[in-house]
Amino acid sequence: MSVRRLIHDKTKDFINGTGTEPDTILLTPDMAMYLAEEFRNRHDITPGKLPDKLYGMQLIVMQRGDVVVAYTGGGWDVSQ
């Protein structure tokens, strides 16, 4: 299974806006960009203009060197 497919499978609930359980996923920078683009494409999100709440789920991305940690969970306020 490709890394891209693995990341997509792990994050499909987030991308579709249907997930309820928090999940922590390790991503490379290009995978983080792929995930963000998939989410924007499916929800018609304008880059840089994210609302405070996105279907009860947000994506928090923290880069540490070449590793990106992406956390998806419910009820986070992305404006902070």
C-alpha positions as CSV (number, residue, x, y, z in Angstrom):
1,M,0.0,0.0,0.0
2,S,1.4,3.4,-0.9
3,V,2.0,6.0,1.8
4,R,-0.5,8.3,0.1
5,R,-3.2,5.6,0.2
6,L,-2.4,4.8,3.8
7,I,-2.7,8.5,4.8
8,H,-6.0,8.7,2.9
9,D,-7.4,5.7,4.5
10,K,-6.4,6.9,8.0
11,T,-7.9,10.4,7.4
12,K,-10.9,9.6,5.1
13,D,-13.4,10.4,8.0
14,F,-11.7,13.7,8.5
15,I,-11.7,14.5,4.8
16,N,-15.4,13.6,4.5
17,G,-16.3,15.5,7.6
18,T,-17.8,12.3,9.2
19,G,-15.2,11.4,11.8
20,T,-15.8,11.7,15.5
21,E,-12.8,10.1,17.2
22,P,-9.5,12.0,17.5
23,D,-6.6,10.5,15.6
24,T,-2.9,11.4,15.6
25,I,-1.1,10.7,12.3
26,L,2.5,11.2,11.3
27,L,2.8,12.9,7.9
28,T,5.6,14.1,5.6
29,P,5.2,17.7,4.5
30,D,3.9,16.6,1.0
31,M,1.3,14.3,2.6
32,A,0.1,17.2,4.8
33,M,-0.3,19.3,1.8
34,Y,-2.2,16.5,0.0
35,L,-4.5,16.1,3.0
36,A,-5.2,19.8,3.2
37,E,-5.9,20.0,-0.5
38,E,-8.2,17.0,-0.4
39,F,-10.2,18.6,2.5
40,R,-10.4,22.0,0.6
41,N,-11.6,20.3,-2.6
42,R,-14.3,18.4,-0.8
43,H,-15.6,21.2,1.3
44,D,-15.0,24.2,-1.0
45,I,-12.7,25.9,1.6
46,T,-10.8,29.0,0.5
47,P,-7.2,28.8,1.6
48,G,-6.4,31.2,4.4
49,K,-10.1,31.7,5.2
50,L,-10.9,28.7,7.4
51,P,-13.9,29.2,9.7
52,D,-13.4,28.6,13.5
53,K,-15.3,25.4,13.3
54,L,-15.2,22.9,10.4
55,Y,-17.9,20.2,10.7
56,G,-16.8,19.7,14.4
57,M,-13.3,18.6,13.2
58,Q,-10.1,20.4,12.6
59,L,-6.6,19.5,11.4
60,I,-3.7,20.8,13.4
61,V,-0.4,20.4,11.7
62,M,3.0,20.9,13.5
63,Q,6.2,20.5,11.6
64,R,9.3,19.1,13.3
65,G,12.1,18.9,10.8
66,D,10.9,16.6,8.0
67,V,8.1,15.1,10.0
68,V,4.7,16.7,10.2
69,V,2.3,15.7,13.0
70,A,-1.4,16.1,12.1
71,Y,-4.0,15.9,14.8
72,T,-7.7,15.6,13.9
73,G,-10.2,16.0,16.7
74,G,-13.6,17.4,17.5
75,G,-14.4,20.7,19.1
76,W,-11.0,22.5,18.6
77,D,-11.0,26.2,17.9
78,V,-8.6,26.8,15.1
79,S,-8.6,30.6,15.6
80,Q,-6.3,30.2,18.6
